[in-house]
Amino acid sequence: MGINTVVICVAALFSYWVNKGSFKSAFTTSLAFIIPLFTLIEFIMGLLMPSQLEDNWGIIAILCLMAFNGCLIYAIAKRSGKSSQK
């Protein structure tokens, strides 16, 4: 259950990053749907994963989804920054 707490905290940080960032409105709207979707998938994986820490597929999958979500937000932040400076 501790992993689900981490999932919710990271999702809150990602949402805060999106809301405080200077993204274009289309990016903000799409991320408002993508972040909760990834969070729901990660939360369900956290409920279904085995309890041992060694060779745990759930932790690996959750970390991969979090990394993908963070990279997506970072790429959108870079894209929004370039287009707003022109």
Helices and strands as residue ranges (DSSP letters): H 2-20, H 25-48, H 57-85
